[in-house]
Amino acid sequence: MRHLYSCPLRWSDMDAFGHVNNAVFVRYLEEARIDFMRRLAPGDGSPSFTGGSVVARHEIDYVRPLVHRHAPVTVELWVTKISAASMTVGYEVKDEDTLYLRASTVVVPYNFTEERPRRLTAEEKTILKEYLDDASHQRGAVAV
């Protein structure tokens, strides 16, 4: 399963060349990831996904420039790897027929009270497995 986030474009996202600045895409990924994590929290008193997390790594492939427009862009997000103390998230920023960016982020659960990383719980791993797609990018599915 994949998570879809509809990301609005802001006039301030553009750079001098008239397209969305490369650094702004990191913010788009963050917005989608936060939306995803909030939706994962069971909300039944469970502590899963209620603590903090930190980004350990970003990897980004810019495929095509995205120019400002009023319509939002879709950020598609899924889990590509689950380990004891981290998860890797894959992304595609795209429209129905155009891919703008592929990326991945390593996210580490973090205990801010103890100021250290923590392990994923069994419940968190079970929930994340619903979004696990290690086939990752289906490059032929979107025009580039």
Secondary structure as UniProt FT lines:
FT   STRAND          3..7
FT   HELIX           11..13
FT   TURN            16..17
FT   STRAND          19..20
FT   HELIX           22..40
FT   TURN            48..49
FT   STRAND          52..62
FT   STRAND          73..82
FT   STRAND          87..94
FT   STRAND          99..111
FT   TURN            112..115
FT   STRAND          116..117
FT   HELIX           122..129
FT   TURN            130..131
FT   TURN            134..135
FT   HELIX           139..141
//
